[in-house]
Amino acid sequence: MLQSIDIKDLKLMNRDRILEELRTILHDTFEIDPAEVTPAANLFTDLELDSIDAVDLAIRLQKLTGKRIKPDEFKTVRTVDDVIKSVEALLAQ
């Protein structure tokens, strides 16, 4: 289940915290073992997400950050590290 995060906490999220949030989201939403969610893991080949799952992930990240993810930017996301970078960019806005 997505936890409610205070907006002040979002600005302080570092890469490790973002990774932990991603592990929670991927486990709760897609039943992916958190140990498999590493920065190098490919969302599609390693974690077996499909394009509909990617859209669902983007929606959950929007809920987490409170910011809209541009579809064109999220199309280039392939790895967990790419997702972390996208979240970092959103939080920096």
CORCOR-V473529 format. One record per pair of residues at least 4 apart in sequence whose ideal C-beta (glycine too) atoms are under 8 Angstrom apart, sorted by the first residue. I is the first residue (numbers start at 1). J is the second residue. D is the distance in Angstrom with one decimal. If there is no record, write none. Layout:
i = [I | I]
j = [J | J]
d = [D | D]
This chain:
i = [1 | 2 | 2 | 2 | 2 | 2 | 2 | 3 | 5 | 5 | 5 | 5 | 6 | 7 | 7 | 8 | 9 | 10 | 10 | 10 | 10 | 11 | 12 | 13 | 13 | 13 | 13 | 13 | 14 | 15 | 15 | 15 | 16 | 17 | 18 | 18 | 18 | 18 | 19 | 19 | 19 | 19 | 19 | 20 | 21 | 21 | 22 | 22 | 22 | 22 | 22 | 22 | 23 | 23 | 23 | 24 | 24 | 25 | 25 | 25 | 25 | 25 | 26 | 26 | 26 | 26 | 26 | 26 | 27 | 27 | 27 | 27 | 27 | 29 | 29 | 29 | 30 | 30 | 30 | 32 | 32 | 32 | 33 | 36 | 36 | 36 | 37 | 37 | 37 | 38 | 39 | 39 | 39 | 39 | 40 | 40 | 40 | 41 | 41 | 41 | 41 | 42 | 42 | 42 | 42 | 43 | 43 | 43 | 43 | 43 | 43 | 43 | 43 | 43 | 43 | 44 | 44 | 44 | 44 | 44 | 47 | 49 | 49 | 49 | 50 | 51 | 52 | 53 | 54 | 54 | 54 | 55 | 56 | 57 | 57 | 58 | 58 | 58 | 58 | 59 | 60 | 61 | 61 | 61 | 61 | 61 | 61 | 62 | 62 | 62 | 62 | 64 | 65 | 65 | 65 | 67 | 67 | 67 | 69 | 69 | 69 | 69 | 70 | 71 | 73 | 73 | 74 | 76 | 77 | 77 | 77 | 78 | 79 | 80 | 81 | 82 | 83 | 84 | 85 | 86 | 87 | 88 | 89]
j = [28 | 24 | 25 | 28 | 60 | 63 | 64 | 24 | 9 | 10 | 21 | 64 | 10 | 11 | 66 | 12 | 13 | 64 | 65 | 66 | 91 | 91 | 17 | 17 | 18 | 21 | 87 | 91 | 18 | 19 | 84 | 88 | 20 | 21 | 22 | 84 | 87 | 88 | 23 | 37 | 39 | 80 | 84 | 24 | 25 | 64 | 26 | 37 | 80 | 83 | 84 | 87 | 27 | 34 | 37 | 28 | 34 | 29 | 57 | 60 | 61 | 64 | 30 | 32 | 34 | 37 | 47 | 57 | 31 | 32 | 33 | 34 | 37 | 56 | 57 | 60 | 47 | 49 | 53 | 36 | 37 | 47 | 37 | 41 | 46 | 47 | 41 | 47 | 80 | 80 | 79 | 80 | 81 | 84 | 79 | 80 | 81 | 46 | 47 | 79 | 80 | 46 | 47 | 78 | 79 | 47 | 49 | 53 | 54 | 57 | 77 | 78 | 79 | 80 | 83 | 48 | 49 | 50 | 54 | 78 | 80 | 53 | 54 | 57 | 54 | 55 | 56 | 57 | 58 | 74 | 77 | 59 | 60 | 61 | 83 | 62 | 69 | 71 | 74 | 63 | 64 | 65 | 69 | 83 | 86 | 87 | 90 | 66 | 67 | 68 | 69 | 87 | 87 | 90 | 91 | 90 | 91 | 93 | 73 | 74 | 86 | 90 | 74 | 75 | 77 | 86 | 86 | 82 | 82 | 83 | 86 | 82 | 83 | 84 | 85 | 86 | 87 | 88 | 89 | 90 | 91 | 92 | 93]
d = [5.8 | 7.5 | 6.8 | 7.2 | 6.7 | 6.4 | 6.7 | 7.3 | 5.0 | 5.8 | 7.9 | 6.9 | 7.4 | 7.3 | 6.7 | 6.9 | 6.9 | 7.8 | 6.3 | 7.3 | 5.8 | 6.2 | 7.9 | 4.4 | 5.3 | 7.5 | 7.5 | 6.2 | 7.1 | 6.2 | 5.7 | 7.3 | 6.5 | 6.5 | 6.4 | 5.0 | 5.0 | 6.9 | 6.4 | 7.3 | 6.9 | 7.2 | 6.2 | 6.6 | 6.3 | 6.3 | 5.9 | 6.0 | 6.2 | 6.1 | 7.1 | 8.0 | 6.1 | 4.0 | 4.6 | 5.9 | 7.6 | 5.7 | 7.0 | 5.1 | 7.6 | 7.3 | 5.5 | 4.3 | 7.5 | 5.4 | 6.8 | 7.6 | 6.7 | 5.7 | 7.2 | 5.2 | 7.8 | 6.5 | 7.3 | 6.4 | 7.5 | 6.7 | 6.2 | 5.9 | 6.3 | 5.5 | 7.7 | 6.2 | 6.9 | 6.4 | 6.0 | 7.0 | 5.8 | 6.3 | 6.9 | 5.2 | 4.0 | 6.6 | 6.3 | 7.3 | 6.7 | 4.3 | 5.7 | 6.4 | 4.8 | 4.5 | 7.0 | 5.8 | 5.5 | 5.3 | 4.7 | 8.0 | 6.6 | 7.6 | 6.9 | 6.3 | 6.7 | 6.9 | 7.3 | 7.3 | 5.7 | 7.3 | 7.9 | 7.0 | 7.8 | 3.8 | 5.8 | 7.0 | 7.3 | 6.8 | 6.6 | 6.3 | 6.5 | 7.2 | 7.3 | 6.6 | 6.5 | 6.3 | 7.4 | 6.5 | 4.9 | 7.6 | 5.0 | 6.7 | 6.3 | 6.1 | 6.0 | 7.3 | 7.4 | 6.2 | 7.6 | 7.5 | 6.6 | 6.0 | 5.5 | 7.6 | 6.4 | 4.9 | 6.3 | 4.6 | 7.7 | 6.4 | 6.7 | 5.2 | 6.8 | 6.8 | 6.9 | 6.5 | 7.9 | 6.7 | 6.6 | 7.0 | 4.2 | 5.6 | 6.0 | 5.5 | 7.4 | 6.5 | 6.4 | 6.4 | 6.4 | 6.3 | 6.3 | 6.5 | 6.3 | 6.3 | 7.2]
